Amino acid sequence: MNTFTNDWEFWLDENISPIIAKWLMDEINIKCISFHFLKLNKTADLEIYNLARSKEKVIIISKDLDFRELVSWKGTPPKLIFLEFGNCSNQLLYEKLKTKIYDAIQQLIYGDLDIFEIKKD
């Protein structure tokens, strides 16, 4: 079990299926929660950003440019995994995340990166 497991959590934006949270949690052993389960799916992005900021050790996974802009302008926390590709199947999304998630963790949690981008290719 990794030392960051109990400290950090991933929040998945409302445009990402909650099943991805379960798959990720099983894969990386870090708490992953969908905005749906956090009851944030109808909440403004700035409010979500501020809530995540107050919790400090949150990484948001999103395709939403608003979160990218908020983290860029207002800083961290929270940190962000920004998905630079549109709609796709849950399986394809999970495969993309699975191949990059450990690099993202290394750079966001242990490094000084604020936004980790995952591109379509």
N, C-alpha and C positions, 0 to 999 in steps of 0.2 A: 504494500500500500504506500502510495506516495505521500510526502509530507504536506503537499498543498491540498490534499483531498478534503480535509475538514474545514479549511479556511475559505476556499474559492468556490463559486458556483457560476454556472452558465445559465443565462436567461435567453430563451429562444423567442424571437419576435413572432407576432401573431400570424405572419404569412408563412411560417414554417410549421409543419405538422407536429403536434405533440408527440407522435410516435418517434420522431427524431430524438427527442429528449431522452426517452427510455433507451433507445439504441446507444446513444452517446454515453449515458450513465453506465450502461453495461460494459461498454468498450473502455472508457477511461477512468471509471471509478471516481468521478467528480459529480457533485449534485448538479443536475440539469433540469430546469423547470421551464415549461412553456408559459408565455404570457397568459394563455387561457387559464391555466391552473393558478396563476398568480392573480387572476381576475383583473388583468391589465389590458385585455384586448380592446376595450373601448376608451382607454386612457390616452391622453395626449402624449406625444413623444417626449416633450420637455418634462412632464411630470414623471414619466418612467425614468428618464435620465437622472432626475433629481433623487428619486427613490433609490436607484442603483448607486448613485454617488454617496448617499448616506450610509449604505451598507458596506461601501468601500471595496470589497473583494468580489466584484461581479464582472463577468465578461458577457456582454450582449452579443448574440449571433443574429445578424440581420442582413436583409437585402435593401433596407430602407436608407436612402441617402441622408435623411434627416438625422439619423444617429451618427453617421459619419461626420456630418457637419457639426453636430453638437460636441462630439468628442474632440474634433479638430479645433473648434473655437473656444470651448469652455474647459477643455482638458480632462484629465482623468482624476479619480475614477468616474465612471466605469471604463473598462477597456472594451475593445470591439473586435469581433471577427466579422468582416464585411464580405458578403457573398456577392461577387460581381457577375452573377448570371441570373437569368430569369427563371420562370417556372420550369420545373422538371419533376420527375417521379420522386417519391420518397426514397426509393432504393438508390437512384442516381445521386441524390443529394447526400445521402448517408455515405456512399462510396467516396464522394468528393471530400466530405468532412473527415472521414476515417483516414484518408491518405495524408491530410494536412494537419490534423488536430494536435499531434505531438509537437510539431514544429511551431504551431501557434502557441501552445502552452509554454514552450521553451522561451519564445520571444516576448510573449505578453506577461507571463508571471515571473520568469527569471531574468529576462532581459529588460530593455528600456523601451520597447515598442508599445505604442498606444493603440494602433489599428493594424490588424493582420488581415491582408486581403487574400481571398481565394478566388482565382479567376476561373473562367469556364474551361479553358484548355489545361 
